[in-house]
Amino acid sequence: MDDQTLLNLLQTDAEQGMRQMIHIYGPAVHKICASFLAGRPREELEEAEADVFVRIWKYRGRIQLSETYPLRSYLFAIARNVSKDRLHRTRPDTLSLDAALEDGIEPEASDNTEDAAAEGWLKDAVAASVAELDEPARSIFRERYYERRSVKEIAAHLGLPEKKVENILHRDRAKLRALLAEKGVTSYEEFGK
């Protein structure tokens, strides 16, 4: 079922539309929510997943599908935002320092699991998107952004003219943005991490 048909079904027969949407996109939404809410109670993960589908239903009339923004882009962005919101709203229970010391628990430096989850999800989305590029673009992007090589070094390593490497980087950035949008990455300031 294509995205527009699914969206139309959601508007005309909400129950059947939601059933189809959960069937098609449920596993991916679960994976995104689980990556952000790792270590949280299962109920919280299930509530986040449900919130994603409730929001998509609530805003179904506003969704403008296109090649750049298919339905999954909306769902994945909502999944990411719902998960981030839950992390901000609900913090795990804390243990008082006195009680911890009485129980013989050594305090540890807290790690920011929210940032770690978001960063891990973003890195996974970028890596998966780069892997979907055709060669030599895939190798060029890996060498440029993962190995931090210059255009000159990449050209020498791959045996390509420097101008071709520059052209591929310029041309395939749009493809990479579209692939990232499909995975829910819609803000490129996130790459600053």
ABEGO torsion letter per residue (X at the ends): XBAAAAAAAAAABAAAAAAAAAAAAAAAAAAAAAAAABGBBAAAAAAAAAAAAAAAAAAAAABBBBAABBAAAAAAAAAAAAAAAAAAABBBBBBBAAAAAAAGBBBBBBBBAAAAAAAAAAAAAAAAAAAABBOAAAAAAAAAAAAGBBAAAAAAAAGBBAAAAAAAAAAAAAAAAAAAAAAGBABAAAAAX
